[in-house]
Amino acid sequence: MTFDWIVSACIGVGLAACCGFRVFIPLLMASVATKLGIIGIVAGFEWLGDWPALLGLVVATVFEIGAYYIPWLDNLLDTVAGPASILAGTLLSASFLHIDNPLLQWGLGLMLGGGSAGIIQAGTSLLRLGSTATTGGLGNPVVATGENVASVGFSLLAMLLPIITVVLIALVLVFIIRRLLKRRRAS
């Protein structure tokens, strides 16, 4: 029972962190996996595997991926993606936490899922700004492709190998936090 709880929490946190790369890809993948019965979510979140959610997430994912390949729109999207990734990460994380206390469930969802998504989003935003500054935006499609691959890859890993994924994501978070702190000290 305890191990199932840990695995479920790791799936939620892993998927939540992926929202920092792309907001809708992890939500879509969780929706498809829930619809197919590959993963299970806690009571009250069954809507995630329903057809309306699945179709809405397909449309949102296609638009999000396409928009990141438009040079000026990608930087604009980063301003919206920050809060959206935290919300999506909180939702995904909370949907896998088997906790009877809603305050604790949503609080942990925000801290673990929303926090990890927000940190990764901050790192990718800085990477995009750096790419824009050094390449005039010409390198941004390469960054966007890397983010897409990371979001899909880590989302798959989170569902297939959740504990290993959480360790990998923790390493990514430590790397990003160190870079952010180093950049802050330099300025």
Buried (B, 14 or more C-beta within 10 A) or exposed (E): EEEEEEBBBBBBBBBBBBBBBBBBBBBBBBBBBBBEEEBBBBEEBEEBBEEEBBEBBBEBBEEBBEBBEBEEEBBEBBEEBBEBBBBBBBBBBBBBBBBEEEEEBBBBBBEBBBBBBBBBBBBBBBBBEEBBEEEEBEBBBEBBEEBBEBBBEBBBBBBBBBBEBBEBBEEBBEEBEEBBEEEEEEE
